[in-house]
Amino acid sequence: MQQGANLVVAAQRLDHKKTTANTYALRTAIMASLIEAMQAPPTEAMAAMHAQAGLQPA
């Protein structure tokens, strides 16, 4: 979330260098999150998604 917020601020300030840098930082954070999610056992990943959504496990 922090990288996304940094990107928004840089874009609003029309700071091209910071916008570019924050774009790459956001991409890296998304890739790391996806890799982490893919490495987790499916049952744990589903339980985490349910918990975040406030749902009861099936």
C-alpha positions as CSV (number, residue, x, y, z in Angstrom):
1,M,0.0,0.0,0.0
2,Q,2.9,2.4,0.8
3,Q,4.4,2.0,-2.7
4,G,1.0,2.7,-4.3
5,A,0.5,5.8,-2.1
6,N,4.0,7.1,-3.0
7,L,3.2,6.6,-6.7
8,V,0.0,8.7,-6.4
9,V,1.8,11.5,-4.6
10,A,4.6,11.6,-7.1
11,A,2.1,11.6,-10.0
12,Q,0.1,14.4,-8.4
13,R,3.2,16.5,-8.0
14,L,4.1,15.8,-11.7
15,D,7.5,14.4,-10.6
16,H,8.5,12.2,-13.5
17,K,11.6,10.7,-11.8
18,K,9.8,9.8,-8.6
19,T,6.8,8.5,-10.5
20,T,9.0,6.2,-12.5
21,A,10.9,5.1,-9.4
22,N,7.7,4.5,-7.5
23,T,6.2,2.6,-10.5
24,Y,9.1,0.1,-10.3
25,A,8.8,-0.1,-6.5
26,L,5.1,-0.9,-6.8
27,R,5.8,-3.6,-9.4
28,T,8.4,-5.2,-7.2
29,A,6.1,-5.2,-4.2
30,I,3.3,-6.8,-6.3
31,M,5.7,-9.5,-7.7
32,A,6.9,-10.3,-4.2
33,S,3.4,-10.6,-2.9
34,L,2.4,-12.9,-5.8
35,I,5.5,-15.1,-5.3
36,E,4.7,-15.3,-1.6
37,A,1.1,-16.3,-2.3
38,M,2.1,-18.9,-4.8
39,Q,4.6,-20.5,-2.4
40,A,2.1,-20.8,0.5
41,P,0.2,-24.1,0.7
42,P,-3.3,-23.6,-0.8
43,T,-5.2,-24.2,2.4
44,E,-3.2,-21.4,4.2
45,A,-3.7,-19.0,1.3
46,M,-7.5,-19.6,1.2
47,A,-7.8,-19.2,5.0
48,A,-5.9,-15.9,4.8
49,M,-8.2,-14.7,2.0
50,H,-11.2,-15.7,4.0
51,A,-9.9,-13.9,7.1
52,Q,-9.2,-10.7,5.2
53,A,-12.7,-10.8,3.6
54,G,-14.3,-11.5,7.0
55,L,-15.7,-14.8,5.8
56,Q,-16.1,-18.1,7.6
57,P,-14.0,-20.9,6.1
58,A,-15.9,-23.5,4.1
